[in-house]
Amino acid sequence: MSRHEAKFIGGIIKDVLNKLRRECLDVPEHLVGMDRRTHNIYDFLSKATNDVCIVVGIHGMPGIGKTTIAKVVFNQLCNGFDGSCFLSDINEKSTQFNGGLVDLQKQLLHDILKQDFANINCVDRGKVLIKQRLCRKRVLVVADDVARQDQLDALMGERSWFGPGSRVIITTRHSSLLREADQTYQIEELEPDEALQLFSWHAFKDTKPAEDYIELSKKAVGCCGRLPLALQVIGALLFRENKDRWESEIDNLSRIPNNDIQGKLLISYIALDGELQRAFLDIACFFIGIEEEYVAKVLGARCRYNPEVVLETLCERSLIQFHVIKDERQSFGRTVSVTMHDLLRDMGREVVCKASPLLLGGRTRIWKNDEAWDVLDQQKVRAQCIHESILMRIF
């Protein structure tokens, strides 16, 4: 056998091994409610037409489990493609000073083609190479935590960039980025029994709480709002702790949000511009459960933006929701109220409190009646002192 033939056969073997290798991603050992959450996504992608590239979007609030769901579906599907790639934490990585989107483009090409692409020195060059090298490949690509359109444009600008039969999964907090997707899935909180089970895995390493911790566990789950991220963090915090510590931590959680959870949720708030931040804080402090029409009127008087656009944008970014209540007394009557997850509400209120932690009168918003009366009394006393000081100077 000649050297040329040996090299050719070696290349074929390498290519076959690459295609046969199942490159699964690590997922948590104990997944709760995952079959219910992934079934429809997997079913749609596995049965969709192979004539074109199919795009699906997964969206929801931070910590709801979007990335884990995408990993599970990726592991279920990754066989049978010419190549696959899971691009994680796109929003964070794209803002890094050295590399950013270019590094993500290199990863996409490397993971699918098993080649290095050091010659990519700018995003535009990366776009050209992705189009040229992947347009005939049937690939599976996950774009995780996308926050801006330019991130999508750099990695998968058009369906024609990937070959027929390709599958693209996008996870995001911004549903507006998924308008051209073939199918979208909004991820909701866990069911009550699922939430208790997930919490128990982290707090007790079991499917259910210890007998004498059942009531405390239900209180802890209530503080977590059935959010997977919170259930994992708080469950791990309470693991192997005694009842006194449990009661103390649960009491703290009802008054002071957990820093690890808040840090994750705060990313969405920081990404808003000033007007949207103010509107979010107004809703978190005053308008949860209030009719949309009334909220829009108040916001319209307080901000420069169109209030309907403000509410729509906050909803698209998974920060608020609209709850429809039908009026049984009228055939077509209904009331739409503005709602928000409890942990997002707590995050917004904590932002206000931290701006002036000790001085109530220094806060931009006050939503508790007793605190409002305290501030008014303080202002009265202050006004009286100023008045007396002026009189003393006069006389």
LINNOR-V925451 format. One record per residue. N is the residue number from 1. RES is the residue in one small letter. PSI is psi in degrees with one decimal (999 if undefined). D_LAST is the distance of its C-alpha to the last C-alpha in Angstrom with 2 decimals. Layout:
# LINNOR-V925451
N:RES:PSI:D_LAST ; N:RES:PSI:D_LAST
This chain:
# LINNOR-V925451
1:m:130.4:114.42 ; 2:s:162.6:112.92 ; 3:r:-36.7:109.50 ; 4:h:-43.0:108.39 ; 5:e:-41.1:109.53 ; 6:a:-41.5:107.85 ; 7:k:-39.9:104.56 ; 8:f:-45.5:104.90 ; 9:i:-39.2:105.65 ; 10:g:-38.7:102.79 ; 11:g:-39.6:100.42 ; 12:i:-44.1:101.70 ; 13:i:-43.8:101.26 ; 14:k:-41.9:97.70 ; 15:d:-42.1:96.89 ; 16:v:-43.3:98.44 ; 17:l:-38.6:96.58 ; 18:n:-39.6:93.28 ; 19:k:-30.9:93.99 ; 20:l:-23.1:95.14 ; 21:r:127.0:92.30 ; 22:r:106.8:89.78 ; 23:e:78.8:86.38 ; 24:c:152.0:84.32 ; 25:l:150.0:80.62 ; 26:d:131.2:79.13 ; 27:v:158.9:77.47 ; 28:p:146.6:75.95 ; 29:e:-40.5:78.65 ; 30:h:101.6:77.54 ; 31:l:127.4:76.88 ; 32:v:131.0:75.77 ; 33:g:12.6:76.14 ; 34:m:-38.3:77.48 ; 35:d:-44.5:80.78 ; 36:r:-38.1:78.99 ; 37:r:-27.4:76.55 ; 38:t:-15.8:79.14 ; 39:h:-52.3:82.14 ; 40:n:-36.4:81.41 ; 41:i:-49.3:80.38 ; 42:y:-43.6:83.52 ; 43:d:-44.0:85.71 ; 44:f:-46.5:84.49 ; 45:l:-34.8:84.87 ; 46:s:-24.1:88.26 ; 47:k:-6.9:89.74 ; 48:a:159.6:88.19 ; 49:t:148.1:90.48 ; 50:n:10.6:91.68 ; 51:d:-25.0:92.05 ; 52:v:170.2:88.47 ; 53:c:129.2:85.46 ; 54:i:133.0:83.43 ; 55:v:129.7:79.64 ; 56:v:152.2:77.63 ; 57:g:139.6:73.91 ; 58:i:120.1:72.15 ; 59:h:159.8:68.43 ; 60:g:176.3:65.69 ; 61:m:162.4:62.41 ; 62:p:142.6:62.11 ; 63:g:5.8:63.90 ; 64:i:-14.3:66.10 ; 65:g:17.7:69.33 ; 66:k:-46.5:70.29 ; 67:t:-42.8:71.55 ; 68:t:-42.1:73.57 ; 69:i:-44.4:75.18 ; 70:a:-38.5:76.09 ; 71:k:-43.2:77.63 ; 72:v:-45.8:79.74 ; 73:v:-40.4:81.04 ; 74:f:-47.2:81.68 ; 75:n:-34.5:83.78 ; 76:q:-29.5:85.72 ; 77:l:-18.0:86.52 ; 78:c:-18.2:86.90 ; 79:n:149.1:90.71 ; 80:g:6.5:92.75 ; 81:f:157.4:90.64 ; 82:d:-23.1:91.51 ; 83:g:161.7:88.23 ; 84:s:155.9:84.84 ; 85:c:133.0:81.32 ; 86:f:108.1:78.10 ; 87:l:102.2:75.09 ; 88:s:153.0:72.26 ; 89:d:47.7:68.49 ; 90:i:-42.6:68.87 ; 91:n:-42.6:65.19 ; 92:e:-47.1:64.27 ; 93:k:-32.0:67.31 ; 94:s:-18.1:67.03 ; 95:t:-0.5:63.67 ; 96:q:141.2:64.98 ; 97:f:-47.7:64.90 ; 98:n:97.7:68.50 ; 99:g:-81.2:70.81 ; 100:g:-126.2:69.01 ; 101:l:-31.5:71.07 ; 102:v:-43.0:73.93 ; 103:d:-37.3:74.42 ; 104:l:-38.1:74.53 ; 105:q:-42.0:77.15 ; 106:k:-42.2:79.18 ; 107:q:-42.6:78.99 ; 108:l:-48.4:80.17 ; 109:l:-41.4:83.19 ; 110:h:-45.9:84.00 ; 111:d:-32.8:83.90 ; 112:i:-43.7:86.21 ; 113:l:-11.4:88.56 ; 114:k:40.1:88.43 ; 115:q:153.2:87.99 ; 116:d:145.4:85.32 ; 117:f:64.9:83.65 ; 118:a:-16.5:82.02 ; 119:n:-0.4:82.58 ; 120:i:113.2:79.74 ; 121:n:-0.9:77.01 ; 122:c:161.3:74.93 ; 123:v:-40.8:74.30 ; 124:d:-39.2:76.48 ; 125:r:-38.9:79.43 ; 126:g:-40.7:78.96 ; 127:k:-45.2:79.11 ; 128:v:-45.9:82.40 ; 129:l:-39.4:83.98 ; 130:i:-46.2:82.93 ; 131:k:-44.5:84.48 ; 132:q:-42.5:87.64 ; 133:r:-20.9:88.30 ; 134:l:-3.5:87.30 ; 135:c:-17.7:88.33 ; 136:r:7.0:91.71 ; 137:k:136.7:90.49 ; 138:r:106.9:89.94 ; 139:v:160.0:86.76 ; 140:l:120.5:84.16 ; 141:v:132.3:80.61 ; 142:v:124.6:77.34 ; 143:a:103.5:74.08 ; 144:d:132.2:71.48 ; 145:d:59.6:67.72 ; 146:v:134.3:67.73 ; 147:a:-15.2:64.31 ; 148:r:153.6:64.99 ; 149:q:-35.4:67.78 ; 150:d:-26.5:68.46 ; 151:q:-44.4:69.40 ; 152:l:-42.3:72.04 ; 153:d:-34.3:73.22 ; 154:a:-26.1:73.85 ; 155:l:-27.9:75.90 ; 156:m:63.7:77.61 ; 157:g:-38.7:76.91 ; 158:e:155.6:79.83 ; 159:r:-30.8:82.31 ; 160:s:-10.6:85.12 ; 161:w:-27.1:83.87 ; 162:f:152.9:85.59 ; 163:g:166.4:89.12 ; 164:p:142.1:90.31 ; 165:g:-3.0:89.78 ; 166:s:157.3:86.67 ; 167:r:130.2:83.76 ; 168:v:129.6:80.08 ; 169:i:128.6:77.35 ; 170:i:126.6:73.67 ; 171:t:138.0:70.85 ; 172:t:158.6:67.34 ; 173:r:-10.0:64.00 ; 174:h:101.0:64.12 ; 175:s:-21.2:66.62 ; 176:s:-19.6:66.27 ; 177:l:-4.8:68.35 ; 178:l:18.7:71.27 ; 179:r:-24.7:71.94 ; 180:e:7.3:75.33 ; 181:a:151.5:76.44 ; 182:d:-28.9:79.54 ; 183:q:142.0:77.92 ; 184:t:151.8:74.49 ; 185:y:118.5:73.52 ; 186:q:124.9:70.05 ; 187:i:128.0:69.74 ; 188:e:173.4:68.10 ; 189:e:160.6:66.96 ; 190:l:155.5:69.66 ; 191:e:155.8:71.00 ; 192:p:-44.4:69.62 ; 193:d:-33.4:72.85 ; 194:e:-40.3:73.00 ; 195:a:-42.9:69.41 ; 196:l:-38.2:70.19 ; 197:q:-44.3:73.37 ; 198:l:-42.9:71.74 ; 199:f:-42.3:69.00 ; 200:s:-36.0:71.73 ; 201:w:-36.4:73.65 ; 202:h:-30.4:70.67 ; 203:a:-28.6:69.42 ; 204:f:-5.5:72.86 ; 205:k:39.7:75.45 ; 206:d:168.9:77.05 ; 207:t:-13.1:77.24 ; 208:k:160.3:75.29 ; 209:p:158.3:72.74 ; 210:a:149.2:73.86 ; 211:e:-43.5:74.36 ; 212:d:5.8:71.43 ; 213:y:9.4:69.07 ; 214:i:-49.9:69.73 ; 215:e:-41.5:66.55 ; 216:l:-38.0:64.36 ; 217:s:-40.6:66.20 ; 218:k:-36.9:65.54 ; 219:k:-42.2:61.81 ; 220:a:-43.0:61.88 ; 221:v:-37.3:63.81 ; 222:g:-36.9:61.27 ; 223:c:-23.7:58.53 ; 224:c:-11.1:60.73 ; 225:g:28.6:61.14 ; 226:r:25.4:64.89 ; 227:l:121.0:64.14 ; 228:p:-44.3:66.90 ; 229:l:-48.0:64.66 ; 230:a:-40.0:62.28 ; 231:l:-39.7:65.20 ; 232:q:-45.9:66.74 ; 233:v:-48.5:63.57 ; 234:i:-37.1:62.49 ; 235:g:-45.9:66.08 ; 236:a:-34.7:66.56 ; 237:l:-35.6:63.25 ; 238:l:-3.0:64.48 ; 239:f:127.7:68.07 ; 240:r:16.6:69.34 ; 241:e:154.6:65.99 ; 242:n:174.8:65.87 ; 243:k:-37.8:64.40 ; 244:d:-43.1:61.16 ; 245:r:-40.4:60.54 ; 246:w:-50.0:61.49 ; 247:e:-39.1:59.04 ; 248:s:-46.0:56.25 ; 249:e:-40.8:57.01 ; 250:i:-39.1:57.34 ; 251:d:-42.1:54.00 ; 252:n:-42.6:52.44 ; 253:l:-31.5:54.16 ; 254:s:-15.8:52.73 ; 255:r:-36.4:49.18 ; 256:i:116.8:49.54 ; 257:p:147.2:52.14 ; 258:n:134.1:54.81 ; 259:n:-40.1:54.20 ; 260:d:-42.3:57.84 ; 261:i:-44.5:57.97 ; 262:q:-39.2:54.58 ; 263:g:-38.8:55.60 ; 264:k:-43.6:58.64 ; 265:l:-30.4:56.80 ; 266:l:-24.6:53.91 ; 267:i:-41.8:56.37 ; 268:s:-37.4:56.65 ; 269:y:-44.8:52.88 ; 270:i:-31.7:52.44 ; 271:a:-12.5:55.23 ; 272:l:152.0:53.27 ; 273:d:175.2:51.24 ; 274:g:-45.4:47.49 ; 275:e:-42.1:47.82 ; 276:l:-35.0:50.50 ; 277:q:-45.0:48.54 ; 278:r:-40.8:45.56 ; 279:a:-41.0:47.97 ; 280:f:-44.8:49.71 ; 281:l:-38.7:46.50 ; 282:d:-45.5:45.49 ; 283:i:-43.5:48.90 ; 284:a:-35.7:48.89 ; 285:c:-32.3:45.56 ; 286:f:-26.7:45.79 ; 287:f:16.0:49.08 ; 288:i:126.0:52.03 ; 289:g:3.2:54.38 ; 290:i:149.0:52.60 ; 291:e:138.1:54.72 ; 292:e:-41.1:55.33 ; 293:e:-42.7:54.53 ; 294:y:-44.3:51.02 ; 295:v:-42.7:50.37 ; 296:a:-39.0:51.58 ; 297:k:-45.0:49.21 ; 298:v:-45.7:46.14 ; 299:l:-35.8:47.32 ; 300:g:-29.8:48.06 ; 301:a:-17.1:44.46 ; 302:r:-23.1:43.20 ; 303:c:164.1:45.69 ; 304:r:-21.4:47.54 ; 305:y:158.2:50.97 ; 306:n:122.9:53.22 ; 307:p:-33.6:52.47 ; 308:e:-38.7:56.17 ; 309:v:-38.8:56.95 ; 310:v:-50.2:54.20 ; 311:l:-40.8:55.65 ; 312:e:-41.8:59.18 ; 313:t:-44.6:58.35 ; 314:l:-34.6:56.71 ; 315:c:-44.0:59.78 ; 316:e:-28.0:62.17 ; 317:r:14.9:60.47 ; 318:s:29.8:61.01 ; 319:l:-25.2:57.31 ; 320:i:168.1:57.31 ; 321:q:161.8:60.05 ; 322:f:128.7:60.65 ; 323:h:122.0:61.88 ; 324:v:126.1:63.94 ; 325:i:119.1:64.10 ; 326:k:140.1:66.78 ; 327:d:109.0:66.16 ; 328:e:-18.8:69.31 ; 329:r:-16.5:68.60 ; 330:q:143.3:69.13 ; 331:s:-43.1:72.14 ; 332:f:12.9:70.21 ; 333:g:141.6:66.69 ; 334:r:153.8:64.77 ; 335:t:133.5:61.26 ; 336:v:121.3:60.28 ; 337:s:159.5:57.46 ; 338:v:127.7:55.96 ; 339:t:168.3:56.66 ; 340:m:144.5:56.21 ; 341:h:143.2:57.76 ; 342:d:-38.4:55.68 ; 343:l:-32.3:55.65 ; 344:l:-39.9:54.47 ; 345:r:-47.7:51.69 ; 346:d:-38.1:50.71 ; 347:m:-45.6:50.87 ; 348:g:-43.6:48.52 ; 349:r:-33.4:45.97 ; 350:e:-33.9:46.23 ; 351:v:-44.0:45.44 ; 352:v:-44.3:42.15 ; 353:c:-40.9:41.37 ; 354:k:-23.2:42.23 ; 355:a:-26.5:39.81 ; 356:s:77.3:36.97 ; 357:p:-30.6:38.73 ; 358:l:-29.5:35.83 ; 359:l:106.2:32.92 ; 360:l:-40.7:33.81 ; 361:g:-11.7:30.99 ; 362:g:-2.8:32.51 ; 363:r:149.9:35.84 ; 364:t:-22.3:37.08 ; 365:r:139.6:38.75 ; 366:i:121.5:38.34 ; 367:w:-7.7:41.34 ; 368:k:133.4:40.98 ; 369:n:-46.6:39.29 ; 370:d:-37.3:37.70 ; 371:e:-36.6:36.28 ; 372:a:-43.5:34.91 ; 373:w:-39.1:33.08 ; 374:d:-43.8:31.72 ; 375:v:-41.9:30.34 ; 376:l:-40.6:28.76 ; 377:d:-41.0:27.13 ; 378:q:-40.8:25.85 ; 379:q:-37.3:24.40 ; 380:k:-47.6:22.65 ; 381:v:-43.4:21.12 ; 382:r:-43.1:20.17 ; 383:a:-39.5:18.60 ; 384:q:-40.8:16.59 ; 385:c:-41.5:15.40 ; 386:i:-42.7:14.44 ; 387:h:-44.5:12.57 ; 388:e:-36.7:10.59 ; 389:s:-40.6:10.09 ; 390:i:-43.4:8.77 ; 391:l:-38.5:6.18 ; 392:m:-37.4:5.25 ; 393:r:-36.1:5.57 ; 394:i:-42.8:3.80 ; 395:f:999:0.00
